[in-house]
Amino acid sequence: MYSEDESVTLDLGDYVPASEKQGQESEYGLTSEMQSQIAGKMFELGTTKAKEAFSLYGRIDILRPYFDVEPIQVQKRLISALIPEKLTGSPPVIVSELYGPLMVVLTLIAVMLAGMKATGQTVQEGTLMGTAIGTCFGYWIGASLFFFGLAYFCDTNLSPIEVLSLCGYGLFGTLLCMFLSTLLITSASNLFFYATWGVLGVSSAFRMGCIFLERTAVRKQGVTVAVIVAAVHLLFILYLKFVYHKTYEAAAKINPIQVR
């Protein structure tokens, strides 16, 4: 028995009140939830980046067949681009390949820049190079879209890739005309240019027109398409010789420092 003056002490140990314990548990639960959300966002972001990378690779892989060609085949197609099949009697060969046309366009850009340098103008990175790239690629893509539009409305059996390839290989005649007339023959006379234009330019344009004619169901419409395609192709050669070059030559005489 305890007397009334004696006190009793109870050891509660590490007792934590229920309210404080509930607060700690709720704080711990909130922190875990935030960590889960951050981890989920990071996983979602990583998944999105991986999908974009695989999608880009897939798009590149789609274009790979159009550039998978042997150099010897490109050489043969460049030569055949100058020889109309009507003259040889062989059936026209139309390919769905873009490596050769791309190389032709890039080489044409280099020839135009070299032609500017041959005339005494300063060729640097800037306006002149950008204009050459825009002119060549703009014609290749723009003319191909225009030709495909004509082919679509005139019921010509040609796909967009075939038109791109045909138009690109057709620029090989343009490339030879500009190379021979601006780099090898630098005199002021245009007689040699007209000779190359009449042989190389007309032959490549005639081949393009014949292919459009052969692939069109109605012959009258085919003749119309062929004439338009050949005329646009020949006019572009004249534009490069007498408009593009003359514009920069005149600008160089007025203010040669700014023509770059």
C-alpha positions, 0 to 999 in steps of 0.5 A: 500500500502506498501512502498519500505523500508518495508520488507515482511516476509512469515511464511512457517510453517513446510515446508520440501523441496520435495527432503528431504521429498522424501529421508525420504520416501525412507529410511522408505520404505527400513526399512519396506522392511527389516523388512518384509524380516526378518519376512518372513525368521523367519516364513519360519524357524519356518515352516521348524522346525515344519515340521521336528518335525512332520516328526520325529513324523511320522517316530516314529509312523510308527515303533510303531506297530512293538513294540506294544506287550504284555509281555505275548506274548513275553514270548510265542514267546521266548519259541516257538523259541526253539521248531520247529513246525515240532516236534509239527505238528503245523503250523509255526507262523511268526510275524512282531514284533521287541520288543522281538528280540531287548530285546534278543539282548540287553540281549545277550550284557549284558550276554557277558559283564558279561561273560567277568567279570566272567573271571576276566577281567575289564569291563568298558565303552569303547572298550569291551562294544562297541565291544559287542554292535557292534557284537550283533547288527551287526549280527542281522542286517547283518545276517537278510539282508543276509537271506533276500537276500537269500530269495529274490533270492530263491523266499521265501515269507518272508518280511524284518521285518519278517526276522528281527523278526525271526533272533532276536528270533532265538538268544534266543537259543544263549543267553541261550547257552552263559548264561549257559556256561559262567555264570553258568558253569565257568570251563575250560571244554567245554562239557557243552557248546557243550551240550547246543549248541547241544540242544538249538542252534540246535533247534533254528537253525532248527526252523529257517531253517524249516520256510525258507523251508516252505516259499520257493516255490521250495523245492530244493532252500528251502533246500539250504536256510534252511541249510545256515540259520541254519549253519550261526546261529550255527557258530555265537554261536561258534564264540561268545564262541571260538573267541570273548571270547578267543581274549579278554582273550589273550589280557587281559593276554598280557596287562590287563590294556588296555582291557576295 
